[in-house]
Amino acid sequence: MTNNGAISGSINGLTTTSYSVPAGYTTGGTVSLTSDIEDALAAI
């Protein structure tokens, strides 16, 4: 099985709505939501 080390990614809620974690071992990591969606909703 592949050793992927630490994984991180981000989604903006507008054009990027998901993040696929690759198969294999990881040492952990983060997936975070950027403020793009908050900014878009605040403009409504």
CHARMM internal coordinates of N, CA and C (Angstrom, degrees):
IC EDIT
DIST 1 N 1 CA 1.4453
DIST 1 CA 1 C 1.5297
ANGL 1 N 1 CA 1 C 108.50
DIST 1 C 2 N 1.3185
ANGL 1 CA 1 C 2 N 116.35
DIHE 1 N 1 CA 1 C 2 N 141.68
DIST 2 N 2 CA 1.4623
ANGL 1 C 2 N 2 CA 122.53
DIHE 1 CA 1 C 2 N 2 CA -177.35
DIST 2 CA 2 C 1.5230
ANGL 2 N 2 CA 2 C 111.67
DIHE 1 C 2 N 2 CA 2 C -67.91
DIST 2 C 3 N 1.3328
ANGL 2 CA 2 C 3 N 116.80
DIHE 2 N 2 CA 2 C 3 N 137.80
DIST 3 N 3 CA 1.4593
ANGL 2 C 3 N 3 CA 121.62
DIHE 2 CA 2 C 3 N 3 CA 173.70
DIST 3 CA 3 C 1.5233
ANGL 3 N 3 CA 3 C 107.24
DIHE 2 C 3 N 3 CA 3 C -95.27
DIST 3 C 4 N 1.3334
ANGL 3 CA 3 C 4 N 117.50
DIHE 3 N 3 CA 3 C 4 N 109.81
DIST 4 N 4 CA 1.4607
ANGL 3 C 4 N 4 CA 122.52
DIHE 3 CA 3 C 4 N 4 CA -176.14
DIST 4 CA 4 C 1.5214
ANGL 4 N 4 CA 4 C 114.26
DIHE 3 C 4 N 4 CA 4 C -92.25
DIST 4 C 5 N 1.3232
ANGL 4 CA 4 C 5 N 118.54
DIHE 4 N 4 CA 4 C 5 N -3.24
DIST 5 N 5 CA 1.4559
ANGL 4 C 5 N 5 CA 120.23
DIHE 4 CA 4 C 5 N 5 CA -178.78
DIST 5 CA 5 C 1.5141
ANGL 5 N 5 CA 5 C 110.92
DIHE 4 C 5 N 5 CA 5 C 62.14
DIST 5 C 6 N 1.3186
ANGL 5 CA 5 C 6 N 117.14
DIHE 5 N 5 CA 5 C 6 N -149.50
DIST 6 N 6 CA 1.4673
ANGL 5 C 6 N 6 CA 121.80
DIHE 5 CA 5 C 6 N 6 CA 178.72
DIST 6 CA 6 C 1.5237
ANGL 6 N 6 CA 6 C 109.40
DIHE 5 C 6 N 6 CA 6 C -78.38
DIST 6 C 7 N 1.3116
ANGL 6 CA 6 C 7 N 116.04
DIHE 6 N 6 CA 6 C 7 N 139.71
DIST 7 N 7 CA 1.4600
ANGL 6 C 7 N 7 CA 121.69
DIHE 6 CA 6 C 7 N 7 CA -179.10
DIST 7 CA 7 C 1.5229
ANGL 7 N 7 CA 7 C 108.49
DIHE 6 C 7 N 7 CA 7 C -119.39
DIST 7 C 8 N 1.3174
ANGL 7 CA 7 C 8 N 116.39
DIHE 7 N 7 CA 7 C 8 N 138.87
DIST 8 N 8 CA 1.4588
ANGL 7 C 8 N 8 CA 119.84
DIHE 7 CA 7 C 8 N 8 CA 173.44
DIST 8 CA 8 C 1.5186
ANGL 8 N 8 CA 8 C 108.66
DIHE 7 C 8 N 8 CA 8 C -144.92
DIST 8 C 9 N 1.3174
ANGL 8 CA 8 C 9 N 115.55
DIHE 8 N 8 CA 8 C 9 N 153.01
DIST 9 N 9 CA 1.4477
ANGL 8 C 9 N 9 CA 120.78
DIHE 8 CA 8 C 9 N 9 CA 178.78
DIST 9 CA 9 C 1.5102
ANGL 9 N 9 CA 9 C 109.45
DIHE 8 C 9 N 9 CA 9 C -163.52
DIST 9 C 10 N 1.3036
ANGL 9 CA 9 C 10 N 116.66
DIHE 9 N 9 CA 9 C 10 N 169.58
DIST 10 N 10 CA 1.4554
ANGL 9 C 10 N 10 CA 119.95
DIHE 9 CA 9 C 10 N 10 CA 177.52
DIST 10 CA 10 C 1.5152
ANGL 10 N 10 CA 10 C 109.39
DIHE 9 C 10 N 10 CA 10 C -141.58
DIST 10 C 11 N 1.3190
ANGL 10 CA 10 C 11 N 115.04
DIHE 10 N 10 CA 10 C 11 N 152.69
DIST 11 N 11 CA 1.4509
ANGL 10 C 11 N 11 CA 122.11
DIHE 10 CA 10 C 11 N 11 CA 175.01
DIST 11 CA 11 C 1.5172
ANGL 11 N 11 CA 11 C 107.24
DIHE 10 C 11 N 11 CA 11 C -127.41
DIST 11 C 12 N 1.3349
ANGL 11 CA 11 C 12 N 116.77
DIHE 11 N 11 CA 11 C 12 N 148.29
DIST 12 N 12 CA 1.4565
ANGL 11 C 12 N 12 CA 118.68
DIHE 11 CA 11 C 12 N 12 CA -177.79
DIST 12 CA 12 C 1.5236
ANGL 12 N 12 CA 12 C 112.45
DIHE 11 C 12 N 12 CA 12 C -106.66
DIST 12 C 13 N 1.3229
ANGL 12 CA 12 C 13 N 117.94
DIHE 12 N 12 CA 12 C 13 N -7.10
DIST 13 N 13 CA 1.4584
ANGL 12 C 13 N 13 CA 121.34
DIHE 12 CA 12 C 13 N 13 CA 177.89
DIST 13 CA 13 C 1.5205
ANGL 13 N 13 CA 13 C 113.83
DIHE 12 C 13 N 13 CA 13 C 78.90
DIST 13 C 14 N 1.3088
ANGL 13 CA 13 C 14 N 117.96
DIHE 13 N 13 CA 13 C 14 N -5.34
DIST 14 N 14 CA 1.4659
ANGL 13 C 14 N 14 CA 121.60
DIHE 13 CA 13 C 14 N 14 CA 179.97
DIST 14 CA 14 C 1.5233
ANGL 14 N 14 CA 14 C 110.26
DIHE 13 C 14 N 14 CA 14 C -108.60
DIST 14 C 15 N 1.3011
ANGL 14 CA 14 C 15 N 117.49
DIHE 14 N 14 CA 14 C 15 N -66.99
DIST 15 N 15 CA 1.4608
ANGL 14 C 15 N 15 CA 120.86
DIHE 14 CA 14 C 15 N 15 CA 179.65
DIST 15 CA 15 C 1.5189
ANGL 15 N 15 CA 15 C 111.47
DIHE 14 C 15 N 15 CA 15 C -101.71
DIST 15 C 16 N 1.3084
ANGL 15 CA 15 C 16 N 117.21
DIHE 15 N 15 CA 15 C 16 N -28.41
DIST 16 N 16 CA 1.4560
ANGL 15 C 16 N 16 CA 121.98
DIHE 15 CA 15 C 16 N 16 CA 177.42
DIST 16 CA 16 C 1.5196
ANGL 16 N 16 CA 16 C 107.61
DIHE 15 C 16 N 16 CA 16 C -110.82
DIST 16 C 17 N 1.3281
ANGL 16 CA 16 C 17 N 116.72
DIHE 16 N 16 CA 16 C 17 N 107.23
DIST 17 N 17 CA 1.4599
ANGL 16 C 17 N 17 CA 119.98
DIHE 16 CA 16 C 17 N 17 CA -174.59
DIST 17 CA 17 C 1.5163
ANGL 17 N 17 CA 17 C 113.80
DIHE 16 C 17 N 17 CA 17 C -112.54
DIST 17 C 18 N 1.3303
ANGL 17 CA 17 C 18 N 117.59
DIHE 17 N 17 CA 17 C 18 N -2.21
DIST 18 N 18 CA 1.4601
ANGL 17 C 18 N 18 CA 119.82
DIHE 17 CA 17 C 18 N 18 CA 177.24
DIST 18 CA 18 C 1.5205
ANGL 18 N 18 CA 18 C 109.93
DIHE 17 C 18 N 18 CA 18 C -149.45
DIST 18 C 19 N 1.3036
ANGL 18 CA 18 C 19 N 115.53
DIHE 18 N 18 CA 18 C 19 N 162.32
DIST 19 N 19 CA 1.4587
ANGL 18 C 19 N 19 CA 122.27
DIHE 18 CA 18 C 19 N 19 CA 177.67
DIST 19 CA 19 C 1.5170
ANGL 19 N 19 CA 19 C 107.32
DIHE 18 C 19 N 19 CA 19 C -135.72
DIST 19 C 20 N 1.3048
ANGL 19 CA 19 C 20 N 118.07
DIHE 19 N 19 CA 19 C 20 N 124.73
DIST 20 N 20 CA 1.4632
ANGL 19 C 20 N 20 CA 122.52
DIHE 19 CA 19 C 20 N 20 CA 179.61
DIST 20 CA 20 C 1.5175
ANGL 20 N 20 CA 20 C 109.61
DIHE 19 C 20 N 20 CA 20 C -93.55
DIST 20 C 21 N 1.3154
ANGL 20 CA 20 C 21 N 115.89
DIHE 20 N 20 CA 20 C 21 N 122.58
DIST 21 N 21 CA 1.4572
ANGL 20 C 21 N 21 CA 121.56
DIHE 20 CA 20 C 21 N 21 CA 176.52
DIST 21 CA 21 C 1.5197
ANGL 21 N 21 CA 21 C 107.16
DIHE 20 C 21 N 21 CA 21 C -83.88
DIST 21 C 22 N 1.3371
ANGL 21 CA 21 C 22 N 117.51
DIHE 21 N 21 CA 21 C 22 N 124.00
DIST 22 N 22 CA 1.4641
ANGL 21 C 22 N 22 CA 119.36
DIHE 21 CA 21 C 22 N 22 CA -177.57
DIST 22 CA 22 C 1.5250
ANGL 22 N 22 CA 22 C 111.65
DIHE 21 C 22 N 22 CA 22 C -66.83
DIST 22 C 23 N 1.3213
ANGL 22 CA 22 C 23 N 116.06
DIHE 22 N 22 CA 22 C 23 N 148.56
DIST 23 N 23 CA 1.4602
ANGL 22 C 23 N 23 CA 121.28
DIHE 22 CA 22 C 23 N 23 CA 178.16
DIST 23 CA 23 C 1.5133
ANGL 23 N 23 CA 23 C 109.89
DIHE 22 C 23 N 23 CA 23 C -64.04
DIST 23 C 24 N 1.3081
ANGL 23 CA 23 C 24 N 116.36
DIHE 23 N 23 CA 23 C 24 N 143.30
DIST 24 N 24 CA 1.4563
ANGL 23 C 24 N 24 CA 121.60
DIHE 23 CA 23 C 24 N 24 CA 177.05
DIST 24 CA 24 C 1.5064
ANGL 24 N 24 CA 24 C 111.36
DIHE 23 C 24 N 24 CA 24 C 131.67
DIST 24 C 25 N 1.3146
ANGL 24 CA 24 C 25 N 115.38
DIHE 24 N 24 CA 24 C 25 N -175.96
DIST 25 N 25 CA 1.4526
ANGL 24 C 25 N 25 CA 122.25
DIHE 24 CA 24 C 25 N 25 CA 178.69
DIST 25 CA 25 C 1.5215
ANGL 25 N 25 CA 25 C 109.61
DIHE 24 C 25 N 25 CA 25 C -80.33
DIST 25 C 26 N 1.3347
ANGL 25 CA 25 C 26 N 117.03
DIHE 25 N 25 CA 25 C 26 N 144.13
DIST 26 N 26 CA 1.4614
ANGL 25 C 26 N 26 CA 121.70
DIHE 25 CA 25 C 26 N 26 CA 173.40
DIST 26 CA 26 C 1.5169
ANGL 26 N 26 CA 26 C 109.29
DIHE 25 C 26 N 26 CA 26 C -134.85
DIST 26 C 27 N 1.3102
ANGL 26 CA 26 C 27 N 116.14
DIHE 26 N 26 CA 26 C 27 N 160.71
DIST 27 N 27 CA 1.4626
ANGL 26 C 27 N 27 CA 120.73
DIHE 26 CA 26 C 27 N 27 CA 174.36
DIST 27 CA 27 C 1.5210
ANGL 27 N 27 CA 27 C 110.41
DIHE 26 C 27 N 27 CA 27 C -98.64
DIST 27 C 28 N 1.3192
ANGL 27 CA 27 C 28 N 115.78
DIHE 27 N 27 CA 27 C 28 N 12.87
DIST 28 N 28 CA 1.4630
ANGL 27 C 28 N 28 CA 120.83
DIHE 27 CA 27 C 28 N 28 CA -178.11
DIST 28 CA 28 C 1.5107
ANGL 28 N 28 CA 28 C 109.02
DIHE 27 C 28 N 28 CA 28 C 107.47
DIST 28 C 29 N 1.3026
ANGL 28 CA 28 C 29 N 115.77
DIHE 28 N 28 CA 28 C 29 N -168.27
DIST 29 N 29 CA 1.4527
ANGL 28 C 29 N 29 CA 120.38
DIHE 28 CA 28 C 29 N 29 CA 179.90
DIST 29 CA 29 C 1.5051
ANGL 29 N 29 CA 29 C 110.80
DIHE 28 C 29 N 29 CA 29 C 153.02
DIST 29 C 30 N 1.3123
ANGL 29 CA 29 C 30 N 116.92
DIHE 29 N 29 CA 29 C 30 N -168.34
DIST 30 N 30 CA 1.4533
ANGL 29 C 30 N 30 CA 121.30
DIHE 29 CA 29 C 30 N 30 CA -177.36
DIST 30 CA 30 C 1.5168
ANGL 30 N 30 CA 30 C 110.97
DIHE 29 C 30 N 30 CA 30 C -138.55
DIST 30 C 31 N 1.3042
ANGL 30 CA 30 C 31 N 114.96
DIHE 30 N 30 CA 30 C 31 N 150.37
DIST 31 N 31 CA 1.4530
ANGL 30 C 31 N 31 CA 122.60
DIHE 30 CA 30 C 31 N 31 CA 168.18
DIST 31 CA 31 C 1.5129
ANGL 31 N 31 CA 31 C 104.43
DIHE 30 C 31 N 31 CA 31 C -128.28
DIST 31 C 32 N 1.3229
ANGL 31 CA 31 C 32 N 117.19
DIHE 31 N 31 CA 31 C 32 N 126.37
DIST 32 N 32 CA 1.4599
ANGL 31 C 32 N 32 CA 119.84
DIHE 31 CA 31 C 32 N 32 CA -175.21
DIST 32 CA 32 C 1.5263
ANGL 32 N 32 CA 32 C 111.55
DIHE 31 C 32 N 32 CA 32 C -127.56
DIST 32 C 33 N 1.3160
ANGL 32 CA 32 C 33 N 114.28
DIHE 32 N 32 CA 32 C 33 N 156.38
DIST 33 N 33 CA 1.4526
ANGL 32 C 33 N 33 CA 122.47
DIHE 32 CA 32 C 33 N 33 CA 177.21
DIST 33 CA 33 C 1.5187
ANGL 33 N 33 CA 33 C 107.95
DIHE 32 C 33 N 33 CA 33 C -98.87
DIST 33 C 34 N 1.3364
ANGL 33 CA 33 C 34 N 117.32
DIHE 33 N 33 CA 33 C 34 N 125.17
DIST 34 N 34 CA 1.4573
ANGL 33 C 34 N 34 CA 120.41
DIHE 33 CA 33 C 34 N 34 CA 178.48
DIST 34 CA 34 C 1.5320
ANGL 34 N 34 CA 34 C 109.35
DIHE 33 C 34 N 34 CA 34 C -76.62
DIST 34 C 35 N 1.2993
ANGL 34 CA 34 C 35 N 117.47
DIHE 34 N 34 CA 34 C 35 N 172.73
DIST 35 N 35 CA 1.4593
ANGL 34 C 35 N 35 CA 121.62
DIHE 34 CA 34 C 35 N 35 CA -177.82
DIST 35 CA 35 C 1.5328
ANGL 35 N 35 CA 35 C 113.16
DIHE 34 C 35 N 35 CA 35 C -83.01
DIST 35 C 36 N 1.3282
ANGL 35 CA 35 C 36 N 118.62
DIHE 35 N 35 CA 35 C 36 N 2.39
DIST 36 N 36 CA 1.4620
ANGL 35 C 36 N 36 CA 121.49
DIHE 35 CA 35 C 36 N 36 CA -178.07
DIST 36 CA 36 C 1.5262
ANGL 36 N 36 CA 36 C 112.14
DIHE 35 C 36 N 36 CA 36 C -55.88
DIST 36 C 37 N 1.3229
ANGL 36 CA 36 C 37 N 117.74
DIHE 36 N 36 CA 36 C 37 N -43.24
DIST 37 N 37 CA 1.4616
ANGL 36 C 37 N 37 CA 120.30
DIHE 36 CA 36 C 37 N 37 CA -178.00
DIST 37 CA 37 C 1.5327
ANGL 37 N 37 CA 37 C 110.45
DIHE 36 C 37 N 37 CA 37 C -68.34
DIST 37 C 38 N 1.3211
ANGL 37 CA 37 C 38 N 117.99
DIHE 37 N 37 CA 37 C 38 N -38.89
DIST 38 N 38 CA 1.4619
ANGL 37 C 38 N 38 CA 121.10
DIHE 37 CA 37 C 38 N 38 CA 177.23
DIST 38 CA 38 C 1.5217
ANGL 38 N 38 CA 38 C 110.85
DIHE 37 C 38 N 38 CA 38 C -62.50
DIST 38 C 39 N 1.3134
ANGL 38 CA 38 C 39 N 116.75
DIHE 38 N 38 CA 38 C 39 N -42.52
DIST 39 N 39 CA 1.4627
ANGL 38 C 39 N 39 CA 121.44
DIHE 38 CA 38 C 39 N 39 CA 179.32
DIST 39 CA 39 C 1.5249
ANGL 39 N 39 CA 39 C 111.09
DIHE 38 C 39 N 39 CA 39 C -63.50
DIST 39 C 40 N 1.3375
ANGL 39 CA 39 C 40 N 116.48
DIHE 39 N 39 CA 39 C 40 N -41.36
DIST 40 N 40 CA 1.4547
ANGL 39 C 40 N 40 CA 121.16
DIHE 39 CA 39 C 40 N 40 CA 179.83
DIST 40 CA 40 C 1.5279
ANGL 40 N 40 CA 40 C 110.86
DIHE 39 C 40 N 40 CA 40 C -65.85
DIST 40 C 41 N 1.3159
ANGL 40 CA 40 C 41 N 117.20
DIHE 40 N 40 CA 40 C 41 N -41.97
DIST 41 N 41 CA 1.4749
ANGL 40 C 41 N 41 CA 120.00
DIHE 40 CA 40 C 41 N 41 CA 179.35
DIST 41 CA 41 C 1.5260
ANGL 41 N 41 CA 41 C 111.78
DIHE 40 C 41 N 41 CA 41 C -69.25
DIST 41 C 42 N 1.3132
ANGL 41 CA 41 C 42 N 117.46
DIHE 41 N 41 CA 41 C 42 N -35.38
DIST 42 N 42 CA 1.4590
ANGL 41 C 42 N 42 CA 120.97
DIHE 41 CA 41 C 42 N 42 CA 179.39
DIST 42 CA 42 C 1.5265
ANGL 42 N 42 CA 42 C 111.41
DIHE 41 C 42 N 42 CA 42 C -66.47
DIST 42 C 43 N 1.3310
ANGL 42 CA 42 C 43 N 116.66
DIHE 42 N 42 CA 42 C 43 N -26.34
DIST 43 N 43 CA 1.4712
ANGL 42 C 43 N 43 CA 120.53
DIHE 42 CA 42 C 43 N 43 CA -178.36
DIST 43 CA 43 C 1.5238
ANGL 43 N 43 CA 43 C 112.37
DIHE 42 C 43 N 43 CA 43 C -79.14
DIST 43 C 44 N 1.3278
ANGL 43 CA 43 C 44 N 117.20
DIHE 43 N 43 CA 43 C 44 N -9.52
DIST 44 N 44 CA 1.4733
ANGL 43 C 44 N 44 CA 120.02
DIHE 43 CA 43 C 44 N 44 CA -178.91
DIST 44 CA 44 C 1.5187
ANGL 44 N 44 CA 44 C 110.12
DIHE 43 C 44 N 44 CA 44 C -78.98
END
COOR INIT
IC SEED 1 N 1 CA 1 C
IC BUILD
